[in-house]
Amino acid sequence: MDPTVRVLAWRRADEDRGHSIARVEQRPDGWLCHGAEVVAGPSAFLSCGFRVELDAGWATRTVEVWSVSEAGERRLRLAADADGRWWRDGSRAPHLDGCIDVDVAATPLTNTFPINRLAGLAVGASVTSPVAWVDVPELGATRVDQTYRRLADRRWQYSDERYGAFKLSVDDDGLVVDYTGFATRIG
């Protein structure tokens, strides 16, 4: 197996039938992460795909997300430059300027980005930063302040004002294993 590539899968905890899969590839200049989510439960039938390119420090550079739901198919492309300026589908998106991360709501993988970037954070310390939060299936991109607090070596708490606080555990590579109330890794 290529040591620069990891393939992961999660089972959704918040839906009867939902699974995510993701591929994480280390490249000479950063990371390429892509995957898909399918949910078929009493409250939702949808699929979502994503592709995120990150620099070597885990800062988001480009994001492509697509979804299929009862409302139809949607697509979104976000891009950030090294100065923290963002574009949405080729047009400036100044409301996202300064965001370092993207958080695609349908996958636990995107929580890995800030966790890896904050890997040197002391236990008990926290950092709040703005992220480009992409809701699924609508694919709106909004600015949300997210806080990551390191609870232990491989345990974190994620929180934001809208959704509250959740505990996450990660493996030795900082990849999400469990996200309380949302997803558990199965592969």
Solvent accessible surface area in square Angstrom, and as a share of the most:
residue,aa,sasa,rsa
1,M,192,0.86
2,D,74,0.38
3,P,128,0.81
4,T,56,0.33
5,V,17,0.10
6,R,68,0.25
7,V,77,0.44
8,L,3,0.02
9,A,25,0.19
10,W,1,0.00
11,R,118,0.43
12,R,30,0.11
13,A,64,0.49
14,D,71,0.37
15,E,32,0.14
16,D,108,0.56
17,R,173,0.63
18,G,2,0.02
19,H,89,0.40
20,S,3,0.02
21,I,89,0.45
22,A,1,0.01
23,R,81,0.29
24,V,6,0.03
25,E,37,0.17
26,Q,90,0.40
27,R,85,0.31
28,P,147,0.92
29,D,109,0.57
30,G,3,0.03
31,W,47,0.16
32,L,8,0.04
33,C,0,0.00
34,H,58,0.26
35,G,17,0.16
36,A,40,0.31
37,E,1,0.00
38,V,87,0.50
39,V,4,0.02
40,A,35,0.27
41,G,6,0.05
42,P,113,0.71
43,S,92,0.59
44,A,25,0.19
45,F,147,0.61
46,L,31,0.15
47,S,38,0.25
48,C,4,0.03
49,G,2,0.02
50,F,2,0.01
51,R,73,0.27
52,V,0,0.00
53,E,56,0.25
54,L,7,0.04
55,D,41,0.21
56,A,73,0.56
57,G,42,0.40
58,W,24,0.09
59,A,15,0.11
60,T,1,0.00
61,R,70,0.26
62,T,27,0.15
63,V,0,0.00
64,E,59,0.26
65,V,1,0.00
66,W,81,0.29
67,S,1,0.00
68,V,78,0.45
69,S,22,0.14
70,E,179,0.80
71,A,75,0.58
72,G,31,0.29
73,E,107,0.48
74,R,87,0.32
75,R,157,0.57
76,L,5,0.02
77,R,106,0.39
78,L,0,0.00
79,A,26,0.20
80,A,10,0.08
81,D,35,0.18
82,A,91,0.71
83,D,111,0.58
84,G,17,0.17
85,R,109,0.40
86,W,0,0.00
87,W,75,0.26
88,R,78,0.28
89,D,85,0.44
90,G,67,0.65
91,S,71,0.46
92,R,100,0.37
93,A,5,0.04
94,P,88,0.55
95,H,95,0.43
96,L,0,0.00
97,D,40,0.21
98,G,41,0.39
99,C,5,0.03
100,I,65,0.33
101,D,1,0.01
102,V,1,0.00
103,D,12,0.06
104,V,0,0.00
105,A,33,0.25
106,A,5,0.04
107,T,2,0.01
108,P,0,0.00
109,L,0,0.00
110,T,1,0.01
111,N,4,0.02
112,T,1,0.00
113,F,0,0.00
114,P,4,0.03
115,I,4,0.02
116,N,27,0.14
117,R,63,0.23
118,L,25,0.13
119,A,59,0.45
120,G,81,0.78
121,L,34,0.17
122,A,68,0.53
123,V,97,0.56
124,G,47,0.45
125,A,35,0.27
126,S,47,0.30
127,V,49,0.28
128,T,82,0.48
129,S,18,0.12
130,P,27,0.17
131,V,1,0.01
132,A,0,0.00
133,W,23,0.08
134,V,0,0.00
135,D,32,0.16
136,V,26,0.15
137,P,25,0.16
138,E,100,0.45
139,L,2,0.01
140,G,23,0.22
141,A,9,0.07
142,T,65,0.38
143,R,110,0.40
144,V,30,0.17
145,D,85,0.44
146,Q,2,0.01
147,T,30,0.18
148,Y,7,0.03
149,R,94,0.34
150,R,29,0.11
151,L,61,0.30
152,A,41,0.31
153,D,101,0.52
154,R,111,0.41
155,R,93,0.34
156,W,3,0.01
157,Q,47,0.21
158,Y,6,0.02
159,S,25,0.16
160,D,13,0.07
161,E,181,0.81
162,R,173,0.63
163,Y,105,0.40
164,G,32,0.31
165,A,60,0.46
166,F,59,0.24
167,K,94,0.40
168,L,0,0.00
169,S,18,0.12
170,V,10,0.06
171,D,21,0.11
172,D,125,0.65
173,D,80,0.41
174,G,9,0.08
175,L,4,0.02
176,V,0,0.00
177,V,42,0.24
178,D,53,0.28
179,Y,24,0.09
180,T,81,0.47
181,G,53,0.51
182,F,26,0.11
183,A,1,0.01
184,T,47,0.27
185,R,46,0.17
186,I,92,0.47
187,G,56,0.54
